[in-house]
Amino acid sequence: MLFEKSKLMKLPRNVLIGHKVIERSAELCNDLGLNGEVIIATGPTTRKVAGQLTADTLEENGYEPNLIEIEKASHKEVDRVVELGKELDNKFIVGVGGGKVIDVAKVASSKLKTQFISVPTAASHDGIASGRASIMDGEDKVSVESTPPIGVIADTYILSKAPWRLTCSGCADIISNYTAIKDWELARKLRNDEYSNYSAALSKMTAEELAENRDSIKKGLEESAWIVVKGLISSGVAMSIAGSSRPASGAEHKFSHMLDRIAPKPALHGEQCGVGSILMMYLHGGDWKDLKYILKEIGAPTDAETLNIDPETIIKALTNAHKIRPERYTILGNEGLTKEAARKLAKETEVI
C-alpha cells in the first residue's frame, strides 16, 4: 500500500530565554529576517513593564514600532489590531504582556498572515508558544486555532518580577499535563483518536521535570522563572508537534473552562486546571495525592477554598464539564458525572 501520510508542524524558530534578554529584541528580529514596521501589542500595565521598552529597543535599531494597548481578549480587540495592520506595509506583530495580549496578537497575526513574536511578562500559562488562543465570544471564552509564534523572548528578570500567584498558576498548568496525557491515551484506546507518542512524551517529561525541580521554585528567585517558562514553552511546542492542544488539555481544562462560565469570580486558568487535574487523576485511578502534594509545595491552590470558589460551583462545573468541546473524549465520557458522583469525587479528594 502506498504511504501518503503528510503533516505540517509549525514551531517557534528562535527562542531567547534569560536575564534581560528583552534588550536583545532587535537581534532576534534580525535573525528571523524581520524588518520594517512592527505592531507592538501590549496592555496598559505591561506597557510600563516591558511594552514600551520593547518598542524603544526596536526603534533604536531601525524598526518602526506602532504601539496598541489591548484591554481584553475579545474579537473586537483582535479586529483593532487587524485594522492597524492593514494600514502598514511589511509588518509583523510582537505581543508583549500576559495571556490576553498574547492571545489577541496571536489571532491577529493569523488573520493578517504575518509573523508573530511572543514576549510574555508573566509565566502563567502555556499559550506562550502554542498555536491556540482563548478569546471571549459573547459571554463565553472559546479556544481558537492560530499560528504559533515564530519567536519567543522570555526575559527571566521581568518574569521574576510578576506577581508570584501568576508563576504558581503557570506551574499548575504544566502539572495538569499529567492528566491531559491520560485522557489522550484513553481517547486513542476507545476512539482511535490520532495520537503522537513524541508530543505526549515531551508533555509528560515537561510536567515531570517541573515536579522534580519544585524545590527550586521560590518567590523572588529568577531561576524559578527560568524553570517555569522553559516548561511552558516546552508544552507549547508539544501542542505544535501534535497539531492540537491534546498534549496539554484534557478533562481538567474542560473543568476550568466550565468554571470560567459559571463562577461569579473564576480563579486563574492554571490554578483551576491544577485542581481539575487532582480530580481527574482520581477518576483515572492515578496517584492524585502525590499530584496534590506537588501543587501544595509549589504554592498553587488544591481545593475550592484556596481557589476562592464556592463548593457548589465546583460540583456544578464537574457535572457540566463534559459539555465543553464534546468532540474531545476524556475520562468524563459523553454523559459526564452525576451530581452524586461529582460530590463524592470532590469530597474524596478533599477539594470541597
N, C-alpha and C positions, 0 to 999 in steps of 0.2 A: 504494500500500500504506500502511495506517495505521501511523504510528510510535507504538510503545507502550513503548519502552525507558525504564526508570527506574533510579535508583541513589541510595542513601543514603550520604553521606560524613560520618563523624564525625571532627571535627578539634578540637585544642585551641583554646579560645576566647580565653583570655588567657595570654600568655607573658611572664614577668617575668625579665629577664636583667640581671645586673650586680653591682657591688660592694655586698656586704652587703644585698642585696635580701630576704634571708630575714627581716629585721626588718620588712618590709612585707607579711608573710604575711596578716595580717588585712585589709589593704587589698585584696589580690587576692580573698580570700574574699568580702568585702563587695561588690566589683564584680560578682562572679558570682552574687550573691543567696543565698549560702550562710550559714546560721546554725544555732544550736542546738548539739547535741552532735557532737563530731568524734573519730574514731578516728585516733590518730597511730601508724601502724605504722612501726617503726624497728628497728635492730639493736642489740646490746649495745655495740658500738663507736660506731656512728653516732648513738646516743642522746646520747653525750657530745659528739660533733662538732656536731650540728645538731638532733637529735630533741627534746631537752629544751628547747632554745631556741625551737623552733617551737611547742611546747606552751605554754610560758610566754608567748610573744608573743600567741598566740591567746587564752589565758585572760585576759590583761590587757585584751583588747578585747571581753570579753563572751562568748567561746566556752567550751564545757565540754569540755576535752580528756580523752581516755581513751587512755593510752599502752599499747601492747602490743609486746613485743620479739619479733622474728622471727629464728629460728635458721637456717633454710634454706628454699629454695624447694620446698615439698612440698605435697601436697594436705592433709596433716594441719595444716600451718600456715595454709593458706587457710581450712580449717574452723574453726580457732580464732578467726580474725578475723570470720568469718561469724557464729559463735555470739555473740561480743561485740556485733556489730552488731544482732542480733535483740533484744537487751536494751535497745537505745537507740531513742529516737524522733527523727525529723527529723535523721538523721545523714548525715555524709559522711566520706570517708576521705582522709587525707593520708599518702602514703608517703614517708618521709624516710630515704634510705640508698642503697645500691648496687643492683645488678641484682636480687638475690634478694628484697630488701624490696619494691622497686617492682613486681616481677612478682607477688608474693603479694598486695599491696594492690590491684593492678590486677584480678586474677582475683576477689578477694573482693568488690570493688565491683560487678563484673558480676553475681555471684551475688545480691548484695543489691539490685541495681538502684538503686544510689545513685551519686552523683558522686565522682570521684577526682581528687586533685591530686598531681602528681609533683614531688618535691623531691630531685633527685639530689645525692649527696655526692661523686660521682666521675664524670668524663666518660669512662666506659669502654665504653659500649655504646649502640646506637641504640634500645633499648627505652624510653628516657626519655619519648618522646611517641608511641609506636606502639600499635597495638591487638593486639599479640601478646605472649605471655609464655612463658618457659621454666620448666616445672615438672617436678620429679622424679616419675616414675611407676614405683615399684619401683626398679630399678637404672638405668633409662633416663631421660634428660631429653627431654621432649616439648614441642612448640610448641603452645600453647593459644590459641585466639581469645578476646579480651577487649575491653573498651571502652577506647578511648584516653582519656587524662586530659582533663578539661575545662580544666585549667590546669596550667602548669609554672612552677616557681620555681627558677631556676638561678643560684645565688649564686656568682659567679666567685671571690670571696675564699675561700670554703670549697672550691670545686673545685680551686683552685690549690694548696691545702694537701694534697690527696690524694696518695698515692704516685704518683710520676712514671710508673711502669710502667702504671698504670691509664689515664692520659691517652694514653700511646702506644698502648695497646690500643684505645681509642676511635678514634684516628686510623686505625689499621689496619682497623677495622670500616667506617669511611667509605670508605677506599680500595678495599675489596672491592666497593663498588657498581659499579665498572668492569666486573667480570666478571659480576656479577649481572644487569646490563642486557643484556650479550651473550647470556647464557643465555635471558633473557626474549624477546629478539628472535628467537633460534633456535626457541624453542617456538612463537612466533607463526607463523613461516615453515613449520615442519614439522608442527605440530599444530593450527594455527589457534587457539591459546590467546588468550583475551581479553587485550588489551594497551592500556595507556594512554600515549599519546605525552607527555602533560603530566607524569605522575608519573615516567616514565622520564627525561625531560629534567631534571626537578628533582633526581632522584637522581644523575644523571651530573654535573650542574652542581655539586652539593654536593661530590662527590669532586674535581672539577677545581679548585674554589676552595680546598679544603684543600691540594691538591698545590701550587698557586701560592703559598700563604701559608706553606709549611712552614718557611721561614727565620725566621718569627716565632714558631714553636712551640718554646719553650725552657723547660727546667726552672726553676721558680721565678717565671716571668712570669705575672701574672694575665691578660694579654692572650691568652696561649696557651689558657687555659681558655675565654675568650670565643670564640675562633675555633673550637675543637673542639666545645663544647657547642652552638653555633649549627648546626654541621654535623650533629650527632647529632639535634637536633630537626628539622632540615630532612628528614633521612632518614625519621624517624618520620612526618612529615606526608606525604611521598611515598607511604609504605605505606598511610596512611589514605585518601588520594585513590584509590589503586589498589584498595583493599578487600582487599589481601593483602600479604604480605611480599615479593612478587616483585621490586619495585624495588631491594631491598637484600639479597636472599638467593637465591643460586644454588648451583652445584656446590661453590663454596668453602665455603659454610655446611654442605653435606652432609658434606664432608670434616671440618670442625670438629666436627660432631655425632658423627661416627663416632669421632674421636679421644676425645671425651668418654666414649664407651662402652668403648673398648678400651685406652686409655693408662693405665698404672698411676697416673700423676700428670699429668693434662692441663694444658696451659697455659691462659692466659686466652682467653675466647671470641674477642675481636677479634684477638689475636695469631695464633691458629690460622686465622682467616678471612683474615688478611693473607697468610700463607704459602700457603694454599689458592688465593688469588687469583693468585699468581705461577704456580702450577702450571696453573690453568685458563686463564690468559691465553696460556700456551704452546700449550695444546690448541686454543684459538680462533685461533691464528696471529697474535696481537697482540704488542705490544711488552712482553714480560714483563720484559726487562732494565730498562726505564725504571721499571716498577712496583716492581721490587726495589730500585732506586736510591732511589726516593722513600721507601720504607719504611725503608731503612737510614739515610737522612738524618734521618728523624723519630726513629729510635731503636727501631723495632719489630723483632721477630725476622724473619729471612728464610730460615731453614733449620732443620733438625732439631736442630742443636747449640744454637742460640740459643733454640729452643723448649724445650730440655732434654727432648726426646723421642727415643727410640731409632729409628734409621733403619728398622729392620724394622717398627716400629709405623706409621711413615709409609706404608710400602708396603702394609701390611695395610689401613690406612684408605683409601688410594686405590683398592684393588681392591674394597672393600665400600661405599664412599660412596654408590653409586647406589641402595643398598637403603634409604637414608633418604628418606622421603617419595617413594616410587617414582612417584606420580602427577604429580610435578613434573618435567617434562622439562628436561634440561640437556645440556651438551656430553658428559657421561658416558653418555648414552643409557640404554637399558633393560638392557643387558648389563654395563656397566661396563668397567673396564680389566683386561686380563690381568696377571698378576704381572710378566711380562717387560716389558710396555708401561709399567706403573707404575714399575718400577725405572729404565727408560730415561728416562722423564719426569723423575723425581726427580734423576737424575744430570745430565741435560742442563741443568736449571735450577739445578743445584748446591744443591739442597735437602738432598741427602744426599751 
